[in-house]
Amino acid sequence: MLSYSLFMLSPVLVELVFILFNKRSLNREPFDRKLYVSIMGFFVFFMLGFKSVFVGSGDAFFYLDTWDLLKNIPLPRLFNVMNNIDIEQGYLISVWVLSHIFRWRQFHFILYGVLVAVALARFMYFNVRDLCLGFVMFSSLGMFAFLVQGLRQGIAICICLFALERAKKQKPISFFLLVAFAMTFHASAFVFFAVYFFRRFNKKPLNILAFVVLYGMVLYFVNWFLEVGNFLINDHYGNGQGLETSGGYITLLIYIIVIASFILIKTEDDESTNILLYMALTGMNIFLLRFFVNGIFQRVAHYFSLALPVLLSLSLDRFTYKQKVILRYSAIILCLGIAFYKTGYSKIIPYTFYWQV
């Protein structure tokens, strides 16, 4: 519990140290921002890289067993073994290569921690104006807990975060190649292909209405999309199966408040922020499907959920200093309250490290 609590509080504590030493906001100077995301990235790496196999839902046992299996497989036998393991082959090939370089099984988590830390720190630095708020929202609203447990999809999400920067720079070839690469680790990454086209939408009511209509069409053909998804991930999720009808309402409310605030408050209208606005709208719509189509959609929404701290920090910039301080710390306290409330039922509690078991 102590490690979990310190991690949840770390964005605020590190920001406080910056303010005490520098006497200024850490969000103003590029050097301060780089140092802050580096420190927070290290904390993320430490939490993910050195966690014990007992943290989470139990998938970690499968990942480490796969590591142990593949590190003893010679190259001539590799593809025969891969054909008998029903998961994406990009993941299996990478594990085979890395396990022949790093023999200790904990390196599976350590290398994953490095990837998440770099991808997250880079995303925060380039996109989130209020870094402390961004890391608090990442840690407390479900994204961190999911990355602790969903390793393969976590890798795919990190690759998609790199792809996002290519979309913002209008680099279609590298964007689509990165998303296709992400699919070799978790096929659900195919949903991220849509992000490149979000730049065609803006904050005008007509565009938002067109997006809502488009989402309505997706709902109408949801069974067809499920079939396509099942084909890509080689699974058999059905409409109405595994519904998540309890909980999730606070998360949905946060989506609604953040998106509505960003749309209603006059902020600068450019393609980069529009991409993130429609990422958030997509994440909210996909999250909604957990209630009445299939619970699996809650996991898919994580490809888009990091857009929320971007939009909220942009919205807060439109208030006066005093108003911003009140709203900012209210948001931080709310997020931390949610994080500590979840300790009563979260699967990642107690959060233990490999040397503790």
C-alpha positions in Angstrom: 0.0 0.0 0.0 2.9 2.4 0.8 4.5 2.0 -2.7 1.1 2.5 -4.4 0.3 5.6 -2.2 3.7 7.2 -2.8 3.4 6.6 -6.6 -0.1 8.2 -6.7 1.2 11.2 -4.7 4.5 11.5 -6.6 3.4 14.0 -9.3 2.3 16.5 -6.7 5.3 15.9 -4.4 7.8 16.2 -7.2 6.1 19.4 -8.5 6.3 20.8 -4.9 10.1 20.2 -4.9 10.4 22.0 -8.2 8.5 25.0 -6.9 10.5 25.1 -3.6 13.8 25.1 -5.4 13.0 27.1 -8.6 10.3 29.5 -7.2 8.4 29.1 -10.5 6.0 26.8 -12.3 7.7 23.8 -13.8 5.5 24.1 -16.9 7.2 27.3 -18.1 10.8 26.3 -18.9 11.6 23.5 -21.4 14.4 22.3 -19.1 12.1 22.0 -16.1 9.5 20.2 -18.2 12.1 17.7 -19.5 13.5 17.1 -16.0 10.0 16.6 -14.6 8.9 14.1 -17.2 12.2 12.3 -16.8 11.7 11.9 -13.1 8.1 10.8 -13.4 9.1 8.5 -16.3 11.6 6.8 -14.0 8.9 6.3 -11.3 6.7 4.7 -13.9 9.6 2.5 -15.1 10.4 1.4 -11.5 6.7 0.5 -10.7 6.3 -1.5 -13.9 9.8 -3.0 -14.2 10.2 -4.4 -10.8 6.7 -5.4 -9.8 6.1 -8.9 -8.7 4.3 -11.5 -10.8 1.5 -11.5 -8.2 0.4 -7.9 -9.0 -2.7 -7.8 -11.1 -5.2 -10.3 -12.6 -2.7 -13.1 -13.1 -1.8 -12.5 -16.8 1.8 -11.9 -15.6 2.3 -15.6 -15.0 1.5 -16.3 -18.6 3.9 -13.7 -19.9 6.8 -15.0 -17.7 6.0 -18.6 -18.7 6.1 -17.5 -22.3 9.5 -15.9 -21.7 10.9 -19.0 -20.0 9.6 -21.2 -22.9 11.0 -19.1 -25.7 14.4 -18.5 -24.2 15.1 -22.2 -24.5 13.8 -22.5 -28.1 16.4 -22.6 -30.9 15.7 -20.6 -34.0 14.9 -23.6 -36.3 12.1 -24.6 -33.9 10.8 -21.1 -33.3 8.1 -20.9 -35.9 6.7 -24.3 -35.1 6.4 -23.3 -31.4 4.8 -20.0 -32.4 2.1 -21.7 -34.4 1.0 -23.4 -31.2 0.7 -20.2 -29.2 -2.5 -18.3 -29.9 -1.2 -14.7 -29.6 0.3 -12.1 -31.9 3.5 -13.2 -33.5 5.2 -9.8 -33.3 5.1 -10.2 -29.5 6.4 -13.8 -29.6 9.3 -12.9 -31.9 10.3 -9.9 -29.7 10.2 -12.1 -26.6 12.3 -14.8 -28.3 14.9 -12.2 -29.3 15.0 -10.4 -26.0 15.0 -13.6 -23.9 18.1 -14.8 -25.7 19.8 -11.5 -24.8 18.5 -11.0 -21.3 18.1 -14.4 -19.5 16.5 -13.2 -16.3 12.7 -13.4 -16.6 12.2 -10.1 -14.8 13.7 -8.4 -17.8 10.3 -8.9 -19.5 8.8 -6.4 -17.1 11.9 -4.2 -17.0 12.0 -3.7 -20.7 8.3 -3.1 -20.8 8.7 -0.5 -18.1 11.4 1.3 -20.2 9.0 1.4 -23.2 6.1 2.7 -21.2 8.2 5.3 -19.4 9.7 6.7 -22.6 6.4 6.7 -24.6 4.5 8.3 -21.7 7.1 10.9 -20.8 7.4 11.9 -24.5 3.6 12.1 -24.9 3.3 14.3 -21.8 6.1 16.6 -22.8 4.8 17.3 -26.2 1.0 17.4 -25.5 0.1 18.2 -21.9 0.6 21.8 -20.7 0.1 21.0 -17.0 2.4 18.1 -16.4 1.5 17.4 -12.8 -2.2 17.2 -13.6 -1.4 15.0 -16.6 0.5 12.4 -14.5 -2.1 12.5 -11.8 -4.8 11.7 -14.3 -2.7 8.9 -15.9 -2.0 7.3 -12.5 -5.4 7.6 -10.9 -8.1 7.1 -13.6 -7.3 3.6 -14.7 -4.6 3.9 -17.3 -1.8 2.9 -15.0 -3.7 0.0 -13.5 -4.4 -1.3 -17.0 -0.8 -1.0 -18.1 0.3 -3.0 -15.0 -1.8 -5.9 -16.2 -2.4 -5.7 -19.9 1.2 -6.0 -21.1 0.7 -6.8 -24.8 -1.9 -4.2 -25.3 0.2 -1.8 -23.2 3.0 -2.3 -25.7 0.6 -1.6 -28.6 -0.7 1.6 -26.9 2.9 2.9 -26.4 3.7 2.3 -30.1 0.4 4.2 -31.0 1.6 7.1 -28.8 4.7 7.4 -31.1 2.4 7.1 -34.1 0.3 10.0 -32.8 3.2 12.4 -33.2 3.5 11.3 -36.8 -0.2 12.0 -37.4 0.2 15.5 -36.0 3.1 16.1 -38.4 1.0 14.7 -41.3 3.4 11.8 -41.9 0.9 9.1 -43.1 3.4 6.4 -44.1 5.2 6.3 -40.8 1.9 6.6 -38.9 0.3 3.7 -40.6 3.5 1.6 -40.4 3.7 2.2 -36.7 0.0 1.3 -36.1 0.5 -1.8 -38.2 3.5 -2.7 -36.1 1.5 -2.2 -32.9 -1.1 -4.7 -34.3 1.6 -7.4 -34.3 1.6 -7.1 -30.4 -2.1 -6.6 -29.9 -4.5 -6.7 -32.9 -6.9 -4.3 -31.2 -4.5 -1.5 -32.2 -6.3 -1.4 -35.5 -8.8 1.1 -34.0 -6.0 3.7 -33.9 -5.9 3.9 -37.7 -8.9 6.3 -37.4 -6.8 8.9 -35.5 -5.0 10.1 -38.7 -8.3 11.2 -40.1 -9.4 13.2 -37.0 -7.6 16.3 -38.3 -10.4 16.7 -40.8 -12.8 17.5 -38.0 -12.8 20.7 -35.9 -14.7 22.1 -33.0 -17.6 23.5 -35.1 -21.0 22.1 -34.2 -21.5 20.7 -37.7 -18.3 18.7 -37.4 -19.2 17.4 -34.0 -22.7 16.5 -35.3 -21.1 14.6 -38.2 -18.9 12.7 -35.8 -21.9 11.8 -33.6 -23.8 10.5 -36.7 -20.7 8.5 -37.7 -20.6 7.0 -34.2 -24.3 6.2 -34.6 -23.6 4.3 -37.8 -20.9 2.3 -35.9 -23.4 1.4 -33.3 -25.9 0.3 -36.0 -23.3 -2.0 -37.5 -21.7 -3.0 -34.2 -22.2 -6.7 -34.8 -20.2 -6.4 -38.0 -17.4 -4.5 -36.3 -17.3 -7.2 -33.6 -16.9 -9.9 -36.3 -14.1 -7.9 -37.9 -12.5 -7.4 -34.5 -12.8 -11.1 -33.6 -11.3 -12.1 -36.9 -8.3 -9.7 -36.3 -7.7 -10.9 -32.8 -8.7 -14.5 -33.4 -11.3 -14.5 -30.6 -15.1 -14.8 -30.2 -16.4 -11.8 -28.3 -20.2 -11.5 -28.7 -22.8 -8.7 -28.4 -24.1 -8.7 -24.9 -21.4 -10.9 -23.4 -19.2 -9.9 -20.5 -21.0 -6.6 -19.9 -19.5 -4.2 -17.4 -22.7 -2.8 -15.9 -21.4 -1.9 -12.5 -18.9 0.9 -11.9 -17.4 3.1 -14.6 -19.9 5.9 -14.1 -17.3 8.3 -12.6 -15.0 7.6 -15.5 -17.8 8.3 -18.0 -18.7 11.5 -16.1 -15.0 12.7 -16.3 -15.0 12.1 -20.1 -18.2 14.2 -20.4 -17.0 17.0 -18.2 -13.6 17.3 -19.8 -14.9 17.1 -23.4 -17.8 19.5 -22.8 -15.4 22.0 -21.1 -13.0 21.9 -23.9 -15.8 22.4 -26.5 -17.6 25.2 -24.7 -14.5 27.1 -23.6 -12.9 29.1 -26.4 -9.5 27.6 -26.9 -7.3 27.8 -30.0 -8.5 25.7 -32.9 -5.7 23.8 -34.6 -5.3 20.4 -36.1 -3.2 19.0 -33.2 -5.8 19.8 -30.5 -8.6 18.7 -32.8 -7.0 15.3 -33.2 -6.9 15.0 -29.4 -10.5 16.2 -29.0 -11.8 13.5 -31.3 -9.5 11.0 -29.6 -11.3 11.8 -26.4 -14.7 11.6 -28.1 -13.8 8.2 -29.5 -12.6 7.0 -26.2 -15.8 8.0 -24.5 -18.0 6.4 -27.1 -16.0 3.2 -27.0 -16.1 3.2 -23.2 -19.9 3.5 -23.4 -20.0 0.2 -25.3 -18.9 -1.6 -22.2 -22.3 -1.1 -20.7 -24.5 -2.6 -23.4 -22.3 -4.3 -26.1 -19.3 -6.1 -24.5 -17.0 -5.4 -21.5 -14.0 -5.8 -23.8 -14.5 -2.2 -25.1 -13.4 -0.8 -21.8 -9.9 -2.0 -22.6 -10.0 -0.6 -26.2 -10.9 2.9 -24.9 -7.4 3.1 -23.3 -5.9 3.8 -26.8 -7.6 7.2 -26.5 -7.9 8.0 -22.8 -4.6 10.0 -22.6 -6.3 12.8 -24.6 -8.2 13.8 -21.4 -5.3 15.4 -19.5 -4.4 17.3 -22.7 -7.9 18.8 -23.1 -8.3 19.6 -19.4 -5.0 21.4 -19.1 -5.8 23.4 -22.2 -9.3 24.3 -20.9 -7.8 25.4 -17.5 -5.5 27.9 -19.3 -8.5 30.0 -20.2 -9.4 30.9 -16.6 -7.9 33.6 -14.5 -5.0 32.6 -12.2 -7.1 32.3 -9.1 -9.9 30.4 -10.9 -7.3 28.0 -12.5 -5.6 27.3 -9.1 -9.0 26.4 -7.5 -10.1 24.2 -10.5 -6.7 22.6 -10.9 -6.3 21.5 -7.4 -10.0 20.4 -7.2 -9.3 18.1 -10.2 -6.1 16.8 -8.6 -7.8 16.1 -5.3 -10.7 14.4 -7.1 -8.4 12.1 -9.1 -6.4 11.2 -6.0 -9.6 10.5 -4.1 -10.6 8.1 -6.8 -7.2 6.4 -6.7 -7.4 5.8 -3.0 -11.0 4.8 -3.1 -10.0 2.1 -5.6 -7.6 0.5 -3.2 -10.6 -1.2 -1.6 -11.1 -3.5 -4.6 -8.2 -3.0 -7.1 -6.5 -6.1 -8.4 -3.1 -4.3 -8.2 -3.4 -3.9 -4.4 -1.2 -4.9 -2.5 1.4 -3.6 -4.9 4.5 -5.7 -4.3 7.9 -5.9 -6.0 9.8 -9.0 -7.0 12.1 -9.0 -4.0 9.1 -9.1 -1.7 7.8 -12.5 -2.7 
